[in-house]
Amino acid sequence: MAKDKKEVREITDMDVDFAQWYTDVVIKADLIGYTSVKGCMAFKPAGYAIWENIQRELDKRFKETGVENVYMPIFIPESLLEKEKDHVEGFAPEVAWVTKGGLNDLQEPLCVRPTSETLFCDFYAKDIQSYRDLPRLYNQWCSVVRWEKETRPFLRSREFLWQEGHTAHATAEEARERTELMLNVYAKFAEEVLAIPVIKGQKTPKEKFAGAEATYTIESLMHDGKALQCGTSHDFGDGFARAFGVQYTDKDNKLQYVYQTSWGMTTRMIGALIMVHGDNSGLVLPPAIAPTQITIIPIAMHKGGVLEEAQKLYDRLQAAGYRVKMDDTDNKPGWKFAEAEMRGIPIRIEFGPKDIEAQQAVIARRDTKEKITVPLAQLEEKVAETMKQMQHDMLEAARKRMNEHTYVARSYEEFKDTIANKPGFVKAMWCGDQACEDKIKEETTATSRCMPFEQEHISDVCVCCGRPAKKMVYWGKAY
C-alpha cells in the first residue's frame, strides 16, 4: 500500500470512483494507518474493534460446535511444506522465506506461514494414535503472510489476520459433514451478524484450495458489482494424512488414515462490511457488529442540567447492555453528527434542553437517516426495536441489491455483453471443462465464483462451448 499521509477532507462519490471512495472511507473513518512496511497496514482502534467483535462472535459459534482453540508456530520448515506437492505448488509464489537466524545462515529455510495445514498435519501425526483421540476439532486465531503484489486495506495485504480451523476425523463422511457445517456457520454469521447476504456453493476444481478434494465457499456482492469470497471450507479427504502419515488404530486394531478439513475467514470481512453497506457519508455498520452501537450527543451543553441528564441516559443504556459513548467534546453538533455518520455508528441520540423539558429524546438511524422522537420512559424499548429493525433492513437492502444485480446468460454473446456492461453476478451453465473456464477468464476477466448448492436449469448447454452442461455456475469479476 502506498504511503499517503494526506487528510481526507471529502469522500469521493462512490458512483464516480468506487476504489477511491473505499480508500477515503477507511482513512477518514480512522480504521487503518499506513506503515513503513510495504504492503502491510496498521489497525487503528476503530478498525481493530470491528475485528474483535468478529472474533468474539465467530469464536462463540465455533465453540458451540465443539471446536477448541490452539496455537501453532509461525514458521514452517521447507521440508515439511514440501510433503504435499499440490499444496506447496499452490502457495509457492506467495511464500516469504527466512534464511538467516541472527548472523548465521539457517541449515534449512523456514517459510513464514501462508496457512498452517502442514503444521497441523505434523502435529496430528504425533498427537493422534487411537480412534479414541478422534475427532480433533481445533482452530487458531493468528496472522499469516502471503507476498501479494498489489494490496488494498483489509481486502489484500501481505500480512493479514484470520482464523483457520483444522479438524481430523475417523471417516470421510464425518469430514464432509464438518466441512459443510462450518460453511453454514460462516453463512449464518455473515447474514445474521454482518447483514451480508451470501451464495453458498462449491468451487470448481480449478478454483479449489491447493491439496483439497473439495472447497466450499460463501460469495457476496459488493456495492460496485464485484464479487468477494467471504469464507471457505475445505474437505481434504485423506490426502494430507497420507502425505504426513497421520494414522490411528481403529476398534479392530487396524491402522487407518484420518480424514481432515480446513476452514477460514479473514479481516477482509471488514472490507466487505464497508463495500456492502457504506454510503457517501462513510461507514454504515450493522448494530450486531458495531463497536459503538449508540452515540449520545448533548445539545447546548452549556445550559444547566444538559450534561447531567445526558449522563443519566448513558448510564441507563450501558446498564441495558449496549455499547454506548457520549460525545461531550466542544465541537459543534453538526460536526458531531457528521463524525458519527462517518464512523457508521448505528444509532445517534440527540438530547437538549427542549428534550429534557418534554421528557423525550431524538433517535437517528444511520442506515436510513430517519429520526424518531421517543419518550424517555420508552428509550430502552425503542432502541432495542430500532436496532432489530436496522439489522433486518440492512440485510434485506443488501439482498435486494444483490438480486437486482444478478443476471442470467444463455449464450456466450449475452454472457460477454452482461459481464462488460452490467456489474454483478451472472448465472450461466457450464460443461465442466476447465478450457471453457480459462477462455471465459481470458476473454472477460470474469471467474467462476461457485457452483451453488441450489442448482437451477437455465439451459441444456454450456454458455461457452455449446456442449451438454453439467452445472449452473455463478460468474463475476472479483476482488
Disulfide bonds with the S-S distance in Angstrom:
none
